[in-house]
Amino acid sequence: MERTELHILILEDVKTDAELVEDELREAGTVFTARCVQDKASYLKALDDFSPDIILSDYSLPSFDGLSALKHAGKICPDVPFIFVSGALGEETAIELLKQGATDYVLKSRLSRLGPAVSRALQEVKERKERKIALEELKKREQALELKSQSLEEANTALKVLLRHREEDKAALEEQVLANVRKLVLPYLENLKHLHLNEKQTTQLKIAEENLKKIVSPFLRNLTSNYLELTPREIQVANLVKEGKTTKEMTEILNLSATAVDFHRKNLRSKFGIKNKKTNLLAFLSSLS
């Protein structure tokens, strides 16, 4: 639960000086609860059970000294601001104290500086805490992103392996199908040619044989696997172009008009990504064999 009042620990052996410090802080509008201690034992006890938000310490005390108090605070509560409030403090001493970890120093003859010094010190603590929280949050996000990246990389590796196996299985299946067609189908078609077939049967046999050869050809496999968006009619036109058929010959074979054939040829060039008019469609299709 967040405290509504500041806990200010005052290390001061002169009671009136401690009262002046408290009066000055109240005058500055600071809302606080103070504990005043005079020796090492009570100081260390207060660090433990009072949990100060800021420490105000005299530099010279009869049985203790401000520098030792600063070092103890640095070990027990390093994030708590430590301000020296002293009657006399030389410039060299002040610089050394700041190097040792003191937040600031205020002379007792200029207590009007105490309120702003306390506010500034507490603001710096707040900003440090906010930066620390922001850095921790950033670190958590970086770790989460790293884990996510690692997970995606592992998933990507697994996917590549699966795809490679799929391609290998597909290639093996294709080879098996092709081998079966060559061994189990084409020989019987060849035998059928030696039978006494009428003209219609011979024509049908020739068509069946040609279509089977087209199915097992590398060209048709590459065409249908690499360009899945091709329509059946476009596949027919592409196959005839590859065989060197003219538009007129294709109109007779496919029973289409010359306009329709040219339309399908134009669609093929578009789907193949052939933008240069000088590129020959026949040469492109031949490269797929």
C-alpha positions as CSV (number, residue, x, y, z in Angstrom):
1,M,0.0,0.0,0.0
2,E,1.4,3.4,-1.0
3,R,2.1,5.9,1.8
4,T,0.4,9.2,1.7
5,E,3.1,10.9,3.8
6,L,6.8,11.0,3.3
7,H,9.0,9.3,5.8
8,I,11.9,11.7,6.5
9,L,14.8,10.4,8.7
10,I,16.7,13.3,10.3
11,L,20.2,12.6,11.7
12,E,20.9,15.6,14.0
13,D,22.3,15.9,17.5
14,V,20.9,19.4,18.1
15,K,17.2,19.3,18.8
16,T,16.6,23.0,17.7
17,D,18.3,22.4,14.4
18,A,16.1,19.4,13.8
19,E,13.0,21.5,14.6
20,L,14.2,24.2,12.2
21,V,14.5,21.6,9.4
22,E,11.0,20.3,10.0
23,D,9.6,23.8,10.1
24,E,11.2,24.7,6.9
25,L,9.8,21.6,5.1
26,R,6.3,22.4,6.4
27,E,6.7,26.0,5.2
28,A,7.6,24.6,1.8
29,G,4.3,22.6,1.8
30,T,5.9,19.1,2.3
31,V,3.6,16.6,4.0
32,F,5.7,14.2,6.0
33,T,6.3,12.1,9.1
34,A,9.8,12.7,10.6
35,R,12.0,10.6,12.9
36,C,15.0,12.4,14.5
37,V,18.0,10.3,15.6
38,Q,21.3,11.3,17.1
39,D,23.6,8.2,17.1
40,K,24.6,5.2,15.1
41,A,22.4,2.6,16.8
42,S,19.2,4.6,16.5
43,Y,20.1,5.5,12.9
44,L,20.6,1.9,11.8
45,K,17.4,0.9,13.6
46,A,15.4,3.7,11.8
47,L,16.8,2.6,8.4
48,D,15.3,-0.8,9.1
49,D,12.0,-0.2,10.7
50,F,11.1,3.4,9.7
51,S,11.8,2.8,5.9
52,P,12.7,6.5,5.1
53,D,11.9,8.0,1.7
54,I,14.7,10.5,2.2
55,I,17.5,11.1,4.7
56,L,18.6,14.5,6.0
57,S,21.9,14.3,7.9
58,D,24.3,16.7,9.7
59,Y,27.9,16.2,8.7
60,S,29.5,16.3,12.2
61,L,28.0,14.6,15.2
62,P,29.6,13.8,18.6
63,S,29.5,10.0,18.4
64,F,28.8,9.5,14.7
65,D,29.5,11.2,11.4
66,G,27.6,12.0,8.2
67,L,30.0,10.2,5.8
68,S,29.6,6.9,7.8
69,A,25.8,7.4,7.8
70,L,25.9,7.9,4.0
71,K,27.9,4.6,3.5
72,H,25.4,2.6,5.7
73,A,22.5,4.1,3.8
74,G,24.2,3.1,0.5
75,K,24.4,-0.5,1.6
76,I,20.9,-0.8,3.2
77,C,18.8,1.5,1.1
78,P,20.8,2.7,-2.0
79,D,17.8,4.2,-3.8
80,V,16.9,6.6,-0.9
81,P,18.1,10.2,-1.5
82,F,20.7,11.4,1.1
83,I,21.0,15.2,1.7
84,F,23.5,16.7,4.0
85,V,22.2,19.6,6.1
86,S,25.3,21.1,7.8
87,G,26.4,24.3,9.5
88,A,29.7,24.5,7.7
89,L,30.8,22.5,4.7
90,G,33.8,23.3,2.6
91,E,33.6,23.1,-1.2
92,E,36.2,20.2,-1.4
93,T,34.3,18.3,1.3
94,A,31.0,18.9,-0.5
95,I,32.4,17.6,-3.8
96,E,33.8,14.5,-2.1
97,L,30.5,13.7,-0.4
98,L,28.7,14.0,-3.7
99,K,31.2,11.6,-5.2
100,Q,30.5,9.2,-2.4
101,G,26.8,9.1,-3.3
102,A,25.2,12.1,-1.6
103,T,22.3,13.5,-3.5
104,D,22.8,17.2,-2.5
105,Y,23.8,19.4,0.4
106,V,22.2,22.4,2.1
107,L,23.8,24.8,4.6
108,K,21.9,25.5,7.8
109,S,22.4,29.2,7.1
110,R,20.4,28.7,3.9
111,L,17.6,26.4,4.8
112,S,15.3,28.1,2.3
113,R,17.0,25.8,-0.2
114,L,16.0,22.7,1.6
115,G,12.4,22.4,0.3
116,P,13.4,22.6,-3.4
117,A,16.3,20.3,-2.8
118,V,14.0,17.7,-1.2
119,S,11.5,18.0,-4.0
120,R,14.2,17.7,-6.7
121,A,15.7,14.7,-5.0
122,L,12.4,12.9,-4.7
123,Q,11.5,13.7,-8.4
124,E,14.8,12.2,-9.4
125,V,14.0,9.0,-7.5
126,K,10.6,8.9,-9.2
127,E,12.1,9.3,-12.6
128,R,14.7,6.6,-11.9
129,K,12.0,4.2,-10.8
130,E,10.0,4.9,-13.9
131,R,13.1,4.4,-16.1
132,K,13.8,1.1,-14.3
133,I,10.2,-0.1,-14.8
134,A,10.3,0.9,-18.4
135,L,13.7,-0.9,-18.9
136,E,12.4,-4.0,-17.2
137,E,9.2,-3.9,-19.4
138,L,11.4,-3.4,-22.5
139,K,13.6,-6.3,-21.4
140,K,10.5,-8.6,-20.9
141,R,9.2,-7.6,-24.3
142,E,12.6,-8.3,-25.9
143,Q,12.7,-11.7,-24.2
144,A,9.2,-12.5,-25.4
145,L,10.0,-11.4,-28.9
146,E,13.2,-13.5,-28.8
147,L,11.2,-16.6,-27.7
148,K,8.6,-15.9,-30.3
149,S,11.2,-15.5,-33.0
150,Q,12.9,-18.7,-31.8
151,S,9.5,-20.5,-31.9
152,L,8.8,-19.2,-35.4
153,E,12.2,-20.3,-36.5
154,E,11.7,-23.8,-35.2
155,A,8.3,-23.9,-36.7
156,N,9.7,-22.7,-40.0
157,T,12.4,-25.3,-39.9
158,A,9.9,-28.0,-39.2
159,L,7.7,-26.8,-42.0
160,K,10.6,-26.8,-44.5
161,V,11.3,-30.5,-43.5
162,L,7.6,-31.4,-43.9
163,L,7.5,-29.6,-47.3
164,R,10.6,-31.4,-48.4
165,H,9.2,-34.7,-47.4
166,R,6.0,-33.8,-49.2
167,E,7.9,-33.0,-52.4
168,E,9.9,-36.2,-52.1
169,D,6.7,-38.2,-51.6
170,K,5.1,-36.4,-54.6
171,A,8.0,-37.0,-56.8
172,A,8.1,-40.7,-55.8
173,L,4.4,-41.1,-56.5
174,E,4.7,-39.4,-59.9
175,E,7.6,-41.7,-60.8
176,Q,5.5,-44.7,-59.7
177,V,2.5,-43.6,-61.7
178,L,4.6,-42.9,-64.8
179,A,6.4,-46.3,-64.5
180,N,3.0,-48.0,-64.2
181,V,1.6,-46.3,-67.2
182,R,4.7,-47.2,-69.3
183,K,4.7,-50.8,-68.1
184,L,1.1,-51.6,-67.5
185,V,-0.8,-49.5,-70.0
186,L,1.2,-48.5,-73.1
187,P,2.3,-52.1,-74.0
188,Y,-1.4,-53.1,-74.2
189,L,-2.2,-50.2,-76.3
190,E,0.6,-51.2,-78.6
191,N,-0.8,-54.7,-78.8
192,L,-4.3,-53.3,-79.7
193,K,-2.8,-51.7,-82.8
194,H,-2.2,-55.2,-84.3
195,L,-5.8,-56.2,-83.9
196,H,-8.3,-55.8,-86.7
197,L,-9.8,-52.5,-85.6
198,N,-12.2,-50.4,-87.6
199,E,-11.4,-46.8,-88.5
200,K,-13.3,-45.3,-85.5
201,Q,-11.7,-47.7,-83.0
202,T,-8.2,-46.9,-84.5
203,T,-8.9,-43.2,-84.1
204,Q,-10.0,-43.6,-80.4
205,L,-6.9,-45.8,-79.7
206,K,-4.6,-43.2,-81.2
207,I,-6.2,-40.4,-79.1
208,A,-5.9,-42.5,-76.0
209,E,-2.3,-43.2,-76.6
210,E,-1.4,-39.6,-77.4
211,N,-3.2,-38.4,-74.2
212,L,-1.4,-40.9,-72.1
213,K,1.9,-39.8,-73.5
214,K,1.0,-36.2,-72.8
215,I,0.1,-37.1,-69.2
216,V,3.5,-38.6,-68.6
217,S,5.4,-35.9,-70.4
218,P,7.6,-33.6,-68.3
219,F,6.2,-30.6,-70.1
220,L,2.6,-31.2,-69.0
221,R,3.6,-32.0,-65.4
222,N,5.7,-28.8,-65.1
223,L,2.9,-26.8,-66.7
224,T,0.1,-28.0,-64.4
225,S,2.2,-28.0,-61.2
226,N,3.8,-24.5,-61.7
227,Y,0.8,-22.7,-63.1
228,L,-2.2,-23.9,-61.1
229,E,-4.5,-21.1,-62.4
230,L,-4.5,-22.4,-66.0
231,T,-7.9,-23.6,-67.3
232,P,-8.3,-26.9,-69.1
233,R,-8.7,-25.1,-72.4
234,E,-5.6,-23.0,-71.8
235,I,-3.6,-26.2,-71.1
236,Q,-4.8,-27.6,-74.4
237,V,-3.8,-24.5,-76.3
238,A,-0.4,-24.4,-74.5
239,N,0.2,-28.0,-75.5
240,L,-0.7,-27.4,-79.1
241,V,1.5,-24.2,-79.2
242,K,4.4,-26.3,-77.8
243,E,3.8,-28.9,-80.6
244,G,4.2,-26.0,-83.2
245,K,0.6,-25.9,-84.3
246,T,-0.6,-22.8,-86.0
247,T,-3.7,-20.9,-85.0
248,K,-5.6,-22.3,-88.0
249,E,-4.6,-25.9,-87.1
250,M,-5.7,-25.2,-83.5
251,T,-9.1,-24.0,-84.6
252,E,-9.7,-27.3,-86.5
253,I,-8.4,-29.5,-83.6
254,L,-10.2,-27.7,-80.8
255,N,-13.3,-26.6,-82.9
256,L,-12.7,-23.0,-81.9
257,S,-12.7,-19.7,-83.7
258,A,-9.4,-17.9,-84.5
259,T,-10.5,-15.1,-82.1
260,A,-11.0,-17.6,-79.3
261,V,-7.6,-19.2,-79.9
262,D,-5.9,-15.8,-79.9
263,F,-7.8,-14.9,-76.7
264,H,-6.4,-18.0,-74.9
265,R,-2.9,-17.4,-76.2
266,K,-3.1,-13.8,-74.8
267,N,-4.2,-15.2,-71.4
268,L,-1.3,-17.6,-71.4
269,R,1.2,-14.9,-72.0
270,S,-0.4,-12.9,-69.1
271,K,-0.4,-15.8,-66.7
272,F,3.2,-16.7,-67.6
273,G,4.2,-13.1,-66.9
274,I,5.5,-12.6,-70.5
275,K,5.4,-8.8,-70.9
276,N,7.9,-8.4,-73.6
277,K,6.1,-8.8,-77.0
278,K,9.4,-10.0,-78.6
279,T,9.4,-13.1,-76.3
280,N,8.2,-16.1,-78.2
281,L,5.5,-18.2,-76.5
282,L,6.7,-21.4,-78.2
283,A,10.2,-20.9,-76.9
284,F,8.9,-20.2,-73.4
285,L,6.8,-23.3,-73.3
286,S,9.7,-25.4,-74.7
287,S,11.8,-24.3,-71.7
288,L,9.3,-26.0,-69.4
289,S,10.0,-29.5,-70.8
